[in-house]
């Protein structure tokens, strides 16, 4: 049996070390970029969840303002609770699990029509000043 000598073409079949290193470097940069995007997406999803919850809480306070017989001009502030026994319907509102992270402010202003009041509700995370949700409505002035 006779072995044939290796030709130049046979010697060039594989990748060189330099080609492999360049490919691994490109792959590493791509993976690191994707991981950075994933971390950013997780932060954005958490922020979107907070904004959604804050909007729902503000809507709850707007609905409560429509039926509040003690609604008067001025500003009030309060919190939310996940414990129904903490509720006083003036400063603490029940809102379910996770709501205790949020606080609210309500501003009641007069309007050009004497029978209506403008109600502005702002919801933010406790300990922060950035509003996550703000809703306005007009409600009938309670009978005095």
C-alpha positions in Angstrom: 0.0 0.0 0.0 1.4 3.3 -1.0 0.6 6.5 0.8 0.2 9.5 -1.3 2.0 12.7 -0.3 -0.2 15.5 1.1 -0.8 18.3 -1.3 -1.2 21.9 -0.6 -5.0 21.7 -0.9 -5.1 19.1 1.8 -3.1 21.3 4.1 -5.6 24.2 3.7 -8.8 22.3 4.6 -9.1 23.6 8.2 -9.3 27.0 9.8 -6.3 28.8 11.0 -6.0 29.9 14.6 -6.4 33.5 13.7 -9.7 32.8 11.9 -11.0 30.9 14.9 -10.0 33.7 17.3 -11.7 36.4 15.1 -14.9 34.3 14.9 -14.9 33.8 18.7 -14.4 37.5 19.3 -17.3 38.4 17.0 -19.5 35.8 18.7 -18.5 37.2 22.2 -19.3 40.8 21.3 -22.7 39.6 19.9 -23.5 37.7 23.1 -22.5 40.6 25.4 -24.7 43.0 23.4 -27.7 40.7 23.6 -27.3 40.3 27.4 -27.2 44.1 27.7 -30.4 44.4 25.7 -32.1 41.7 27.8 -31.2 43.5 31.1 -32.6 46.7 29.6 -35.8 45.0 28.5 -36.3 43.6 32.1 -36.1 47.1 33.5 -38.5 48.5 30.9 -41.0 45.7 31.7 -40.8 46.5 35.4 -41.3 50.2 34.7 -44.3 49.5 32.4 -45.8 47.3 35.1 -45.5 50.1 37.7 -47.1 52.6 35.3 -50.0 50.2 34.6 -50.6 49.6 38.3 -50.4 53.3 39.1 -52.9 54.0 36.3 -55.3 51.5 37.8 -54.9 52.9 41.3 -55.5 56.5 40.0 -58.6 55.2 38.3 -59.8 53.7 41.6 -59.3 57.0 43.4 -61.2 58.9 40.6 -64.1 56.5 41.1 -64.0 57.0 44.9 -64.0 60.8 44.3 -67.3 60.6 42.4 -69.1 59.1 45.4 -67.2 60.9 48.2 -69.8 62.9 50.2 -67.0 64.7 52.1 -65.1 65.9 48.9 -64.0 69.5 49.5 -61.6 71.9 47.8 -58.0 71.5 48.7 -55.2 69.0 48.6 -54.9 65.6 50.3 -52.3 62.9 50.3 -52.3 59.2 51.3 -51.2 55.7 50.6 -52.6 52.4 49.5 -52.7 49.2 51.6 -53.0 45.5 50.9 -54.6 45.0 54.3 -58.4 45.9 54.4 -58.2 46.6 58.1 -55.8 49.6 57.5 -58.4 51.4 55.2 -60.0 54.6 56.4 -61.3 55.8 52.9 -59.6 59.2 53.5 -55.9 58.7 53.7 -55.5 54.9 53.2 -57.2 53.0 50.4 -57.3 49.3 49.9 -55.9 48.2 46.6 -54.6 44.7 46.9 -51.2 43.1 46.8 -48.3 45.2 45.8 -50.2 48.5 46.1 -48.4 49.5 49.3 -45.5 50.6 47.2 -47.5 53.5 45.9 -48.7 56.9 47.3 -51.3 59.3 46.0 -52.2 63.0 46.1 -55.6 64.5 45.3 -56.2 68.1 44.4 -59.7 69.4 44.3 -60.2 72.7 42.5 -63.2 74.9 41.7 -64.4 75.2 38.1 -66.3 77.9 36.2 -69.5 76.0 37.0 -70.4 76.3 40.6 -71.9 72.8 40.7 -68.7 71.0 39.5 -65.3 70.4 41.0 -62.1 69.4 39.2 -60.3 66.5 40.7 -56.7 65.7 39.9 -55.2 62.4 41.1 -51.5 61.8 41.0 -49.9 58.4 41.9 -46.2 57.9 42.5 -44.0 55.3 44.1 -43.5 55.9 47.8 -40.4 57.9 48.5 -40.2 59.2 44.9 -41.5 62.4 43.4 -41.9 61.2 39.8 -45.5 60.7 38.9 -46.4 57.4 37.4 -50.0 58.3 36.6 -52.1 61.4 36.6 -55.9 61.5 36.0 -58.3 64.5 36.0 -62.0 64.5 36.2 -65.0 66.7 37.0 -67.3 65.7 39.7 -70.6 67.1 41.0 -70.0 69.3 44.1 -71.4 67.4 47.2 -74.6 68.9 48.7 -73.9 70.9 51.8 
